[in-house]
């Protein structure tokens, strides 16, 4: 899938995979890839700046976790992040309905005349 196809939806994708609980960066990338059936393969250079931005605006919080001798930052949704995810889902449903109506007009209800 083209990288620009994800543009505008990255925040929603990241928030959605964090809905179930805290994850570190690589686990977030893996979750997006698995949940998309391997279609979405997001790069660290895309994910980490987005996670930092989402934390800066209050949608995520993070903390350091030690695993053996290794430290990693884990991210989780804030209450504002949960609210933003709900808004992202609503916007996504409206977007897909509108695009579907154009791309597949036979499946769309016809306006009354």
C-alpha positions as CSV (number, residue, x, y, z in Angstrom):
1,X,0.0,0.0,0.0
2,X,1.3,3.5,-0.8
3,X,2.6,5.4,2.2
4,X,0.5,8.4,1.3
5,X,-2.7,6.3,1.7
6,X,-2.1,6.3,5.5
7,X,-1.5,10.0,5.6
8,X,-4.2,11.7,7.6
9,X,-5.1,8.4,9.4
10,X,-1.9,7.7,11.3
11,X,-3.1,9.3,14.5
12,X,-6.2,7.1,14.5
13,X,-4.3,4.0,13.8
14,X,-1.9,4.6,16.6
15,X,-4.6,5.5,19.1
16,X,-6.6,2.4,18.1
17,X,-3.7,-0.1,18.7
18,X,-3.1,1.6,22.1
19,X,-6.8,1.2,23.1
20,X,-6.2,-2.2,24.7
21,X,-3.3,-1.0,26.9
22,X,0.3,0.3,26.9
23,X,2.7,-0.7,24.2
24,X,6.3,0.2,23.3
25,X,7.1,1.5,19.8
26,X,8.1,-1.7,18.1
27,X,5.0,-3.5,19.5
28,X,2.8,-0.6,18.1
29,X,4.4,-1.1,14.6
30,X,3.8,-4.9,14.9
31,X,0.2,-4.4,16.0
32,X,-0.6,-2.2,13.1
33,X,1.0,-4.6,10.7
34,X,-0.8,-7.6,12.2
35,X,-4.2,-5.9,12.4
36,X,-3.9,-4.8,8.8
37,X,-3.1,-8.3,7.6
38,X,0.5,-7.1,6.7
39,X,-0.8,-4.4,4.4
40,X,0.4,-1.5,6.6
41,X,4.1,-1.6,7.3
42,X,4.9,1.6,9.1
43,X,8.4,2.7,9.6
44,X,10.1,3.9,12.9
45,X,10.8,7.2,11.2
46,X,7.0,7.7,10.8
47,X,5.9,6.2,14.1
48,X,8.1,7.8,16.7
49,X,7.7,11.4,15.6
50,X,3.9,10.8,15.6
51,X,4.0,9.2,19.1
52,X,6.0,12.2,20.4
53,X,3.5,14.6,18.9
54,X,0.5,12.8,20.3
55,X,2.1,12.8,23.7
56,X,2.9,16.5,23.4
57,X,-0.7,17.4,22.7
58,X,-2.0,15.2,25.5
59,X,-3.5,12.2,23.7
60,X,-0.8,9.8,25.0
61,X,1.3,9.5,28.1
62,X,4.5,7.5,28.3
63,X,6.8,5.9,30.8
64,X,10.1,4.1,30.7
65,X,10.1,0.3,31.2
66,X,13.1,-1.9,31.8
67,X,13.2,-5.3,30.2
68,X,16.4,-7.0,31.4
69,X,19.1,-4.5,30.7
70,X,17.1,-2.8,28.0
71,X,14.9,0.3,28.5
72,X,12.0,1.1,26.3
73,X,9.3,3.8,26.3
74,X,5.8,2.6,26.6
75,X,2.8,4.7,25.4
76,X,-0.8,4.6,26.6
77,X,-3.9,6.5,25.9
78,X,-5.0,9.4,28.1
79,X,-8.7,10.2,28.6
80,X,-8.3,12.9,25.8
81,X,-6.8,10.2,23.6
82,X,-9.8,8.0,24.1
83,X,-12.1,10.8,23.2
84,X,-10.0,11.6,20.1
85,X,-10.1,8.0,19.1
86,X,-13.9,8.0,19.2
87,X,-13.9,11.2,17.0
88,X,-11.4,9.5,14.6
89,X,-13.8,6.5,14.3
90,X,-16.8,8.7,13.6
91,X,-14.9,10.7,11.0
92,X,-13.6,7.4,9.4
93,X,-17.1,6.0,9.1
94,X,-18.4,9.2,7.5
95,X,-15.4,9.3,5.1
96,X,-15.7,5.6,4.0
97,X,-19.5,6.0,3.5
98,X,-19.0,9.1,1.3
99,X,-16.1,7.5,-0.8
100,X,-18.1,4.2,-1.1
101,X,-21.1,6.1,-2.4
102,X,-18.9,7.6,-5.2
103,X,-16.9,4.5,-6.0
104,X,-19.7,2.0,-5.8
105,X,-22.9,4.0,-6.7
106,X,-25.0,0.9,-7.3
107,X,-24.7,0.0,-3.6
108,X,-25.7,3.5,-2.5
109,X,-29.3,4.4,-1.7
110,X,-30.8,6.6,-4.4
111,X,-32.1,10.0,-3.4
112,X,-35.9,10.4,-3.6
113,X,-37.1,12.4,-6.6
